[in-house]
Amino acid sequence: MQDAAVESTSPGATTIGTLGGLRLLHVDQPGRTKATLHVGVGWADETMATRGVTHLVEHLVMHGTSRGRFESNAAVLMHRTAFWAAGRPELVATFLREVVAGITSPSFEDLEHEAKVLAAEQSEAGFGPHDAARHTRFGNEGPGLSMIWGTGPQAAERDVLADHVRRWFVRDNAVLTVVGPLPEGLDLDLPPGAVPVRPFVQTSRPGVVGSSEGAGPVLSFVLPDGPVVPALVGAICTRLEDELRHGQGDVYSLEPDVERLPGTGRVLVQLGARVAPGAQRAVAEAMARELARRTEVGVTDDERSEMLEWWDAGNEERDPVDDLDEAAARLLAGLPVLTYAEARAEAAELEPAAVAVIAQEALHGAQLLVPSGIEPDTALPDGTGCSMSRVMTTPPMRRRFRASAAKGSALGFDGQRVEFRDTDGDVHTIELGEVVGVGVDGRARQLFGARGCFITVDPRDFSGADAVVTAIDAEVSADLRFDLKAWLGQD
């Protein structure tokens, strides 16, 4: 075992060092050992075509581990995959070595079997309001992929799996956390490699966005990582709960979702609600109004003090496993590990005026997702969930006689851009250079744009669309094409 010198120690006796070049966070205490190998990759690091590849890698790795008198499991999050085990130190060590062996020398012998297991796991899953809100902000890429459920058409290809492991499951993109006795002779040798760069392109315009799935209301905004997040989000939730639940009875609960955007120093905040029937508009307006109010008041001294009191009370019953999970997430996001005292000191120094400035930046990029047909009265502008305009900018194609396309719809194409006008008059636009997936159904093509749009080009609906299909096949990489019916399970 190769241990580096201790870099820092927290009041909870957290030791930060290395194990064979792998970053290590360790809390030495009596009892059983609980160890987790965290890797900085998740479902948001995939593409539409490879959706589910990280989950499939996790299944293949876990398939190669021993089962015995200890607990073990794994999970794939937005930007993190975790393999953990708890039990006697020697059993945990065996599990970790098997996980690393599955990463360094992946076996695809059980690929078909695990793909079936994954399909069964996903059979009853779906998406919710937070997923729809991520999709309006990030389109069909990155965090927006939470709306693309299931396994992508290329996820189970061996070369895709191998490339995904080679790119993401590397030493510099991993952290080992251990609570309890450190197993003797443990040496984990993950492959070397640089951490890939994530683009985090926000593709939609800020403002009020209508969701055809009926999702919402969800208010989303971006904040700098740090104590302003729990302070501002906690203050907004407390005030809205007082108003909307205890005052008006319009909600049962408020449901904040906070996710780091690794490498950016920022977090995505999404505030949803379980809303009483008929109260969507009132709740949406209250959410937007409260965020706007925070641009003037920030957080009050009482709100900051209340937050610190909750922190101090919780500090006496802190779970070292949860603490190390958070520390590992910070390291994988490119942030330093903070002790409780350091985090509290930063929070205690928050000034209302400084928080108000941060709230102004958050409001400038905020999105409010509401069900279609709900038009709240807010200061936010009209936004779009994908690339849209009100004017047809490419030559529209004449609908064929008895075509199945809805009356009032139109298709346009100028050689590099496909546009579709729906029956509401909105024009959805996809540049061929921004296509992230092409579903093939005979002569029809379902285009998936990076900005969140979906456009069907079907010669049965529009005269001249055969030429558009030919151009799509010539201009868009064949790697992005897949059998649409097979992907949708309609074979």
N, C-alpha and C positions, 0 to 999 in steps of 0.2 A: 504494500500500500504506500502511496506517495502522498504525503500531506504537506501543504504549504504552511508557512507561518500564519498565525492568526492575524487577520486584518482588523477585526473589531469584535467586541463582545457587548451584547445588550444586557440590560438588567435581568432579562430572562435567561441569561447564559447561552445566547445564540453565538456560536462560533462560525465565522466565515473564513473559508479556506479553499483548498482544492484537493481533489482525489484523482490522481493520475491525469491531471490536466483538466478535469471536470470540476466546475464550480460546485462547492459543497456548503450547505447550511446545516448546522448540527446543534441540537439541544440534547445534552447528555443528562439523562435521568433514569432512575431504576424502572424496571418493568420490561414489557415487551418492546420490540423495535417496530416503528412505523416509518417506512421509507417510501419516497415518491421520486420517480424520475420525470421531471417536467421538460417537455420539448416545445420550443416556441413555434408551433405550427398548428393550424386548426382549419375548420371548414371554410373560413373566409380567405384562406390562402390558396384556394383552388380556383378553377374556372368553371363555367357552366357545363362544359363538356366533361370535366373531371370531377364534378361534384360528388363527394363521398369517398374520394380516394384516400384521404387521411383516416377516415373511419375504417376503411378496408385494411389499410396498413396496420392499424391498431388491432383489428381482429386477427390478422395473420400472425402478428407478434405474440399476442396472448394465446393463440392456439398452440404455440410452441413452448409454453411454460408449463411447469409441473403443477399438479394439484395435490394438496396435502393438508396437513393440520395447521393451516394459516389462512388468513384472509388475503384476497388479491382481486384487483379489478383494474379497469382503465376507463378513461373518458376523453372525448374530443370536444373542446370548447371552441369559441370563435377564433382565437389565435393561440391556443395552447392544447397540447395533448399530454395526459398524465397517466403513468403506470405506477400503481402502488401496491404494497403488501404490508401486512402487519402480523407479527408472530415472533418466534424465536429468532435471534440474530442470524444463525446459520441458514435457516430456511428463507429468510428475507434475502440474504446474500445470494442464494441459489436462484431465486426469482429474478433478481436484478441482472445477474450474469446471463440468464436465459433471454431476458428482454433485450439486452445489448447484443447478444448473439443473433437474435431475430432481426435486429436493425442492421448490423454490419454484414450479415450473410443472409439476406431475406430468401425464404423458400416459398415457391408458388405452387407446391404440390397440392395444397389444400385450398387453392384459390376458388374453385367452383363451389366447394362446400361452404366456405365463409361468405361468399357472395350471396348464397341462399339464406344463410343465417342473418346477414345484414338486411336482406329484403324483408324477412319476417319481422325483424326489429323495427323496421320503418313502416310496416304495413298500416298501422293505425295512427301514425304521426301526421302532423300538418303544420300550418303556420298560424300565427296570431297577430294581433295589432302591432306588437313591437317588430315583428318580421316585416310586415307591410311598410312600417315607417322606415326601417333600414333600407328597404328596396327603393322608396321614393328618393332617398338621399344618395345612395351609391349605385343605383341601377342594377344591372345584371352582373355585377362584379363585386369582389371583396365582401364586406358585411351585407351587401344586398342579396347575396346568394342564399340567405336564410329563407327567401321566398321560393327558391328552386329546390324543392324537397326531393329526397330519394337519391338514387345513384345515377350519375351522368353517363352518357353513352360510351365514354372512353375510360371511366374510372377503373374498370376491371382488366384493362389491357396490361400485360406484364411489363412492357417497356415504360408505360406511364407510371406504374407503381414503382418500378426501380428508379426512375428519374426523380420521382417525388421524394423517395427515401434519401437518395444521394444528395439532393439539393437542401433539404430541410433538417434531416435527422443527423445533425453534426454537433461536434463537441461544443463549439462556441455558441450554439443555439439551444443549450440544455443546462439544467441545474438539478442537482441531486439534493433532496432534503431528507434529513434523518432525525427522528425523535426517539430517544432511548439509546441503548448501547450500540455503538458503531460496530458492525460485524468485523471480525478479525480477518485480515488478509484480503479485504475487498479491494479490487482494482478493476475499474470499468473503463474500457478503451473504446470510446466512440470515435468515428472517423473525424479528422480535422475538416474544417471548411468555414467559409465566411457566412455570416447571417444574410440571407437574401433581403433586398430592399422592397418594401411595400409602397405602392403609389398612393393609396387612399384618395382617389379622385372623387370629389363630390360632384355628381353629374346633374342634379336637378336644381332648379332655382328656388331660393328660400321663399317662404310664404305659406299660404293656405293651400293644401293639396287635397282633392277629393279622391277617395278610394272606392273603386268599383267593387271591392270585396266586402264593403260595409265596415271595414276596420276603423277604429278610432273611437273617441278622439285620442291622439297621442301628440304631445308636444316634444320635439327633439331639438337639442342645441349642443354646441361643443364648448367645453371649458378647458383651461389649462390644468394639467394634473397637479394635484396638491390639496391643501386643506380647504381651499375655496369650494371644492366639489361637495364634501359632506356638509359644509356650512350652508352653502346656497341651496343645494337640493333639499336638505333637511328643513330649512326655513320655508321654502316654497311649499313643500308637502304639508308641513304643519298648518300653515295658514289656509291652504286650499281645503284641507280636511275639516278645519274648523268651520269654513264657509259652506262647503258643498255637502258634507255629511251631517255634521252636528247642527248647522244652521238651516240648510235647505232640504236635506234628505235626498239629494240628487245622485250621490255616489255611495257605494258600499266601502270602497277602498281606493287608494291611490297606489300605483304600482311603478316605482322608479326602476329603471334598468340602466346601469352604468357600465360601460365597456371601454377599456383602454384601446387606443390606436397606437400600437407599438412603433417606436422610433420617431413619433411626432411630439411627444411630451403633452399630449392632449387626450381627453376622454370624450366619448359620445354619451350624452345623457338623453334618455327617452322616458318621459313621464306619461304613463297611461292611467286609465281609470276603469273601474267596473261601474257602469253608469245605469241609472234607472231609466226605464222606457220613456222616450220623449224628451230626455234631458241632455241629449248630445250637444245641441247648440249652446245651451247655457254653460255646460261644463267646458266646452272648447273656448268660449269667450272668457271664462274665468281664468283658464290656464294662461292664455295670451296676455290678459290684463295683469296677472300677478307677475309674470316675467318682466313686463314693461315697468311695473312699479319698482322692481328691484334695480332698475337702471337709475333710480333716484335715491333709494334708501340703502342699497346694498344689503347687508345683514346688520341687525341692531346689536347693541352690546348685550341685551338680554338673550337674544337668540344664540349669540356666540357662547355666552356663559352656560346656557342650557346644554349646548352641544358638548362642551368640555366636561360638564357634570356627568353626562351619559358616558363619555369616554372614560372618566376616572372610575365610575362604578363598574364598567365592563372590564377595566384593566385588572381588577382584583380576581377575576375569574377567566382570564384569557386562556385560550386553548393553544398550546404551542404548535400543534399541527396546522391550525388555521393561520397562525402567525407566519409560519414558514411558507405556507402556500402563497400568502400575500407577498412575502419577501421574494420568493422565486418569480412571481408574476412581475414584480418591479424590475428585477434583473433582466428578465427576458424582454421587457419593454424598453431597456436602455436606461433605467433609472437606478439610483443608488438605494441600498437598503437603509431604512430609517428605524431608529429605536423608537419606542413609545414616547420617551421624553423629547426626542427631537421633533416628532410629528406634533406633539402637543404644544411645544414652544412655537412652532410655525403657526398653528391654528390660533393660539392666544394673541398673536401679533396682527391678525387680520383687521384691517381698518375698513369701516363702512364705505368710505369714498373709493378705496381701491377695489372693493368688491363691486361697487356700482359701475365702475369702468369696465370690469370683466363682464358684468351682466349686459352692458351695452353692446359689447362685441358678440356675446351669445345671441342677443336679440336680433342683431343684424343678419345672422346666418340661420335663424330659427326656422323650423318648419312645423306646421300644425296640420296633422293628418285628420281628416274628418270623413264620415261616410258620404258617399255621393248624394247630392240633393240637399245636404246641410250647408248653409251659407252663413257662417258666424260673422258678426260685426266686430272686427278687430282692426288694429293699426297695421297688421301684417299685409303685404301685397299678395296678389294671386300668384301661386306657385304652380309648378307642373311636376308630375311624377315621371315624365320622360321628356325627350326633346320634341316640343310641339310649337306650332305657330298657328295663327288664325287664317293665314292666306296660303293658298296652294301655289308653291313656287316652282314646281316642276310640271311639265305638260301632263295633264290628267288623261287617263285612258277611258274611252267610251265603254260603258257596261254592255255586255252582250245581251241579246234578247233572251228572256227567261233565265237570266243569270241568277245564281243563288245569293249574290251579294245584296245586302240590304239597300233599299231605295235611299238615295241621297249620298251614298258612299262613293268614293272615287280613288283611283290608284294613279300615282304619277312616278315618272322616272326620267332623269336627265343624264344618265350614263354613269353617275357615281353616287346618286342619292335616290332612295326610294321613299315615297311619301304616300300616306293613306289618310284620306279624309273620312272620319266616321260620321254617323248620322246626327251627332250633335254639332257638327261643323268644325271640330278640332282636327288639326292636321298633325299626324305623327310622322316623325322623320328619322330615318336610319341611313347614315353614311356607310357605304360598303366597306370602307376602311375601319369602321368601328363595330362591325359585326362580330359577336362573340359565339354565335352558334347558328347553325342552319339545319332545321328539321326537314327531312326529305319525305314526301308523301306522294309517290308517283311523280307527276310533273309539277306538283305544287311545292312551294318552299315556304317554311315558317322562319322568318328572320328574327333573331334575338339581338337587339342593339345594346351596346355598353351603357347607354343612357337610360335603359329601362324599358324601351319600347318593344312591342311585339307586332310584327306586320306579316300577314299571310299574302303571298303572291301566288294566285291560283288562276291558270289560264281558263278554267271553267267559269270564273267570275268576271274576268275583264278581257276584252279583246286586245290583242297585242302583248299580253303578259308572257307569252312564250319567249319573247325577246328579252324580257327582264330576267326570266329564269336562266336563260343562256348566259347573260351577263353576270349574274350572281355566281353561277358555277365556274365562270372563267376568272372572276376577280377575287373571290373569297377562297381561302385555303381549303383544300379537300379535308384537312385534319379537323375542320370545324363542322363537317357534315355528319349527320347521323340519321338513322331510321326513326322518324317521328312516332309512328304507331308503336314500334317496339319499345321506345322510351316511355311512352304513355301507357304501356301495358295493354294495347288494343289489338294485339295480334290474335 
